[in-house]
Amino acid sequence: MELEYSNKNNRRSKVYIAVGVIVALLVAATVFIALQASGLTDDVAVETRTVVVAVNEIAARQPITEADVTTRTVASDPTNATAFTSVDDAIGRLSGVTIGVGQLVGPNLLASTTEGQTFSILQPGEEFDPDGPDLRAVSVSVAEANAVAGTLVAGQRVDLVVTMPITPPAEETEEGAEGAPAQLLAGPSTKVTLQSMTILARNGDQYILRSDLETSEKIVELTAAGGVFTMVLRADQDDRTAETEGSTIDQLIEEYEFPVPRPPDFEDRSAGN
C-alpha cells in the first residue's frame, strides 16, 4: 500500500512564521510610538570641546615637546573641563608626573606652568593656599660626594646633615685672664638639621629645595657660618621625623673606644737602652 504525502505540517509552520512576524512588527511599532511620545528620538545637540592629549608617553620632570601632544574633539563633560585646549599651552612646560599615551594634558599634570621653567614650588595639582606656609625655593651647594654620589634627582626627598666648625669661648679666671684648659674644644660638629625636603631641580652641585621662608633663613645662616651640607636620601614612603643627638669627635672616640694618640716618652726609651 503506497502512502500519500501530506503538506499539513508545512502549512502550519508558515502560519506560525507569519504570526511571529506580525507580532514583532506590532511590538516595534508600539516601542517607536512610545519613544516619539517621550521625545527621546528628537535630535539632541552634543556639546564638544577641543582638548590636548599625549601621543607619546611623557616621563615625569620632562619638558613637553610639540611631538608629544596633539588635540582631539570630545564630548564636553567634567572629566575634561581642566584639560588644555591648545598645544601651545602645554609645549615647553615641565611634566610633574608620567603622562600616558592618550591621557588628557592639563595644568594638574605639570610641575611648572611657566614656559622654560624647570620646576614649580607647588606640587602638580596643588593650589596656592593663602593661609598655608610661605613656600619658597632655596638653593644649596652640595658636592657630589656628599649627595649620594651625585645621583640625586628632582622629585626625591632628602634630609640635610650639616657639619659646622665650632669654636667655643676660652675659659677665664675671675681676674679675666686665661685659666684652666677649656672643657669645650674647637672642632667640627655634625647634626641632621632639616628633614624631608623635596628637590625641585638640580644644576651640577647646586640643588634647589622646596622650603618655607623661616627654614630658608636657617639654610642661609648655616651657609654663611661655614656649614658643609650633606644630603641623605630617604624612602618615598618615609614621612617620619627622626630624633638624633648629633656627633662630635670626642663622642665618636668614646663610643667606639678609639685609642687616643699620646706623645712618645723618649726619655724612658733611652733609659731602657
VENQUICOR-V632724 format. One record per pair of residues at least 4 apart in sequence whose ideal C-beta (glycine too) atoms are under 8 Angstrom apart, sorted by the first residue. I is the first residue (numbers start at 0). J is the second residue. If there is no record, write none. Layout:
I,J
I,J
This chain:
6,10
7,11
8,12
9,13
10,14
11,15
12,16
13,17
14,18
15,19
16,20
17,21
18,22
19,23
20,24
21,25
22,26
23,27
24,28
25,29
26,30
27,31
28,32
29,33
30,34
31,35
31,40
32,36
33,37
34,39
34,40
35,40
45,74
46,74
46,75
47,72
47,73
47,74
47,75
48,72
48,73
48,75
48,79
48,84
49,70
49,71
49,72
49,84
49,85
50,70
50,71
50,72
50,73
50,79
50,82
50,83
50,84
50,103
51,68
51,69
51,70
51,82
51,83
51,84
51,85
51,86
51,88
51,89
51,103
51,104
51,105
52,68
52,69
52,70
52,71
52,82
52,101
52,102
52,103
52,104
53,57
53,67
53,68
53,98
53,99
53,100
53,101
53,102
53,104
54,66
54,67
54,68
54,69
54,100
54,101
55,66
55,67
55,100
56,97
56,98
56,99
56,100
57,61
57,63
57,67
57,94
57,97
57,98
58,94
58,97
59,94
59,95
59,96
59,97
59,110
59,154
60,93
60,94
60,95
60,110
60,152
60,153
60,154
61,93
61,94
62,91
62,92
62,93
62,94
62,117
63,67
63,68
63,89
63,90
63,91
63,92
63,93
63,94
63,104
64,90
65,86
65,90
67,89
68,86
68,89
68,90
68,104
69,86
70,84
70,85
70,86
73,79
75,79
75,80
76,80
78,103
79,103
81,105
81,106
81,107
82,103
82,104
82,105
83,88
83,89
83,104
83,105
83,106
84,88
86,90
88,92
89,104
89,109
90,114
91,114
91,115
92,109
92,111
92,112
92,113
92,114
93,109
93,110
93,111
93,116
93,117
93,118
93,119
94,98
94,108
94,109
94,110
95,108
95,109
95,110
95,111
95,119
95,122
95,123
95,124
96,108
96,123
98,102
98,104
98,108
102,108
104,108
105,109
106,112
107,123
107,124
108,123
108,124
109,119
109,123
110,118
110,119
110,123
111,116
111,117
111,118
111,119
112,119
113,119
117,153
117,200
118,136
118,153
118,199
118,200
118,207
119,123
119,199
120,134
120,135
120,136
120,199
120,209
121,125
121,126
121,127
121,134
127,131
132,211
132,212
133,211
133,212
133,213
134,209
134,210
134,211
135,209
135,210
135,211
135,212
135,215
136,199
136,207
136,208
136,209
136,210
137,207
137,208
137,210
137,214
137,215
137,218
137,219
138,205
138,206
138,207
138,208
139,159
139,205
139,206
139,208
139,218
139,222
139,228
140,204
140,205
140,206
140,222
140,228
141,145
141,146
141,204
141,206
141,228
141,229
141,230
142,146
142,204
143,148
143,149
143,204
144,148
144,149
145,227
145,228
145,229
145,230
146,150
146,151
146,204
146,206
146,229
146,230
147,151
147,230
147,231
147,232
151,155
151,157
151,198
151,201
151,206
151,230
151,232
152,198
152,201
153,198
153,199
153,200
153,201
154,197
154,198
155,197
155,198
155,232
155,235
156,195
156,196
156,197
156,198
156,232
156,233
156,235
157,196
157,198
157,230
157,231
157,232
157,233
158,191
158,193
158,194
158,195
158,196
158,230
158,231
158,233
158,241
159,191
159,192
159,193
159,194
159,196
159,218
159,228
159,229
159,230
160,189
160,190
160,191
160,192
160,228
160,229
160,230
160,231
161,189
161,190
161,191
161,192
161,221
161,226
161,227
161,228
161,229
162,187
162,188
162,189
162,226
162,227
162,229
163,187
163,188
163,189
163,190
163,221
163,224
163,225
163,226
163,227
164,185
164,186
164,187
164,225
165,183
165,185
165,186
165,187
165,188
165,247
166,185
167,181
167,183
167,184
167,185
168,181
169,177
169,181
170,177
170,178
170,179
170,180
170,181
170,182
171,175
171,176
171,177
171,178
172,176
172,177
172,178
184,249
186,247
186,248
187,247
187,248
188,245
188,246
188,247
189,245
189,246
189,247
190,243
190,245
190,246
191,231
191,241
191,243
191,245
192,217
192,221
193,210
193,214
193,217
193,218
194,233
194,240
194,241
195,233
195,238
195,240
196,208
196,209
196,210
197,208
197,209
198,206
198,207
198,208
199,207
199,208
199,209
200,206
200,207
201,205
201,206
201,207
202,207
206,230
208,218
210,214
210,215
210,218
211,215
212,216
213,217
214,218
215,219
216,220
217,221
218,222
219,223
220,224
221,226
221,228
222,226
222,228
233,237
244,250
246,250
246,251
247,251
248,252
249,253
250,254
251,255
251,257
252,256
252,257
252,259
263,268
264,268
265,269
266,270
267,271
268,272
